[in-house]
Amino acid sequence: MAKESVLTLTGVSKSFARADTNEVVDALSNIDLTVKSGEFVSIVGPSGCGKSTILRLVSGLLSPTIGTIELSGEKISGTSPNRGMAFQKPTLFPWLTVKRNVGFSMKMRGTYQENQHKIDDLLDMAGLGEFKDSYPAQLSGGMAQRVSLLRTMINEPEIFLLDEPLGALDAFTRMNMQDELLNMWQKKKNMMLMVTHDVEEAVYMGTRVIVMAPRPGRIIKDMAIDLPYPRNRSSQELTDYRNEILELLNYGKHEKN
Ligand SMILES: Nc1ncnc2c1ncn2[C@@H]1O[C@H](COP(=O)(O)OP(=O)(O)OP(=O)(O)O)[C@@H](O)[C@H]1O
């Protein structure tokens, strides 16, 4: 079980200077957000509203221009295996087997041998046990993405940052992966922050959905999805939440024009 922790973003703004025009882009403006372990927070919003920037700030890859980001009272500075990030495209080492890819961080720390069982268990849980000695080129796209997610999961991060992790998968694999991620989260009770373009996925998975608007990137709604798990994908309640969010996103468009 992941340790109890609280993530707080207080008055966070992030600006970038565009290299080509020197123009300043206000990617995020005055973001206040508190997330506790055990919460699954989905982040939705139009392209360019700063969703990935939030994840990169929490991962420590970026630091805020204004404001503070703390994990259980300690300022985040720099990356940590406690804050694991997974991306849309699988990032695997082609010359390592599936098992060695998943155990890569342990190899680096010199703890691979003692953790072999743990890696095998995780691979079995994700239906990849038979493929542990295969190489990435021998896997389907969905399998490679699962291996990539396991590589982050194995570290049992306090915060799991997911940037469109299922975006490139076919619909069927995507639904299976959604359920696998939910299983993992329910066992570990860690903190999940997931960016997605798919509003249905956001409400199906999240305990909360953060809805954002662009220019400058900001939070327009923090919506609790008050439904028990396992959820029914076709329930009226989920559809109602989805429609409410789609309306908010549409409202954002009118506001800009
Ligand atoms: N390193 C950077 N340099 C300059 N501008 C950047 C940089 N990173 C992000 N931006 C700008 O900040 C804004 C927010 O980008 P971000 O990638 O966070 O948006 P997003 O909501 O994740 O978009 P998408 O859904 O298209 O992935 C965009 O206008 C983007 O062009």
The ligand as a Tripos MOL2 file, in Angstrom:
@<TRIPOS>MOLECULE
LIG
   31    33     1     0     0
SMALL
NO_CHARGES

@<TRIPOS>ATOM
      1 N1          8.6500   23.6960  -23.6760 N.pl3     1 LIG1
      2 C1          7.7390   24.5470  -24.1610 C.ar      1 LIG1
      3 N2          8.1040   25.6860  -24.7930 N.ar      1 LIG1
      4 C2          7.2080   26.5550  -25.2560 C.ar      1 LIG1
      5 N3          5.8640   26.3830  -25.1340 N.ar      1 LIG1
      6 C3          5.4360   25.2720  -24.5270 C.ar      1 LIG1
      7 C4          6.3400   24.2890  -24.0050 C.ar      1 LIG1
      8 N4          5.6160   23.2820  -23.4470 N.ar      1 LIG1
      9 C5          4.3230   23.6260  -23.6160 C.ar      1 LIG1
     10 N5          4.2050   24.8090  -24.2500 N.ar      1 LIG1
     11 C6          2.9550   25.5160  -24.6020 C.3       1 LIG1
     12 O1          2.1550   25.5490  -23.4300 O.3       1 LIG1
     13 C7          0.7920   25.3180  -23.7370 C.3       1 LIG1
     14 C8          0.2870   24.1250  -22.9590 C.3       1 LIG1
     15 O2          0.9320   22.9470  -23.4450 O.3       1 LIG1
     16 P1          0.5630   21.4740  -22.9090 P.3       1 LIG1
     17 O3          1.3850   20.4960  -23.6880 O.co2     1 LIG1
     18 O4          0.6480   21.4410  -21.4410 O.co2     1 LIG1
     19 O5         -0.9650   21.3720  -23.3370 O.3       1 LIG1
     20 P2         -1.9230   20.1060  -23.3720 P.3       1 LIG1
     21 O6         -3.2270   20.5510  -22.7900 O.co2     1 LIG1
     22 O7         -1.2760   18.9340  -22.7420 O.co2     1 LIG1
     23 O8         -2.0770   19.8830  -24.9450 O.3       1 LIG1
     24 P3         -2.3570   18.5440  -25.7920 P.3       1 LIG1
     25 O9         -3.7140   18.0840  -25.3880 O.co2     1 LIG1
     26 O10        -2.3270   19.0210  -27.2170 O.co2     1 LIG1
     27 O11        -1.2670   17.5720  -25.4740 O.co2     1 LIG1
     28 C9          0.7240   25.1530  -25.2470 C.3       1 LIG1
     29 O12         0.3670   26.3920  -25.8190 O.3       1 LIG1
     30 C10         2.1330   24.7660  -25.6250 C.3       1 LIG1
     31 O13         2.4390   25.1840  -26.9400 O.3       1 LIG1
@<TRIPOS>BOND
     1     1     2 1
     2     2     3 ar
     3     2     7 ar
     4     3     4 ar
     5     4     5 ar
     6     5     6 ar
     7     6     7 ar
     8     6    10 ar
     9     7     8 ar
    10     8     9 ar
    11     9    10 ar
    12    10    11 1
    13    11    12 1
    14    11    30 1
    15    12    13 1
    16    13    14 1
    17    13    28 1
    18    14    15 1
    19    15    16 1
    20    16    17 2
    21    16    18 1
    22    16    19 1
    23    19    20 1
    24    20    21 2
    25    20    22 1
    26    20    23 1
    27    23    24 1
    28    24    25 2
    29    24    26 1
    30    24    27 1
    31    28    29 1
    32    28    30 1
    33    30    31 1
@<TRIPOS>SUBSTRUCTURE
     1 LIG1         1 GROUP 0 **** ****
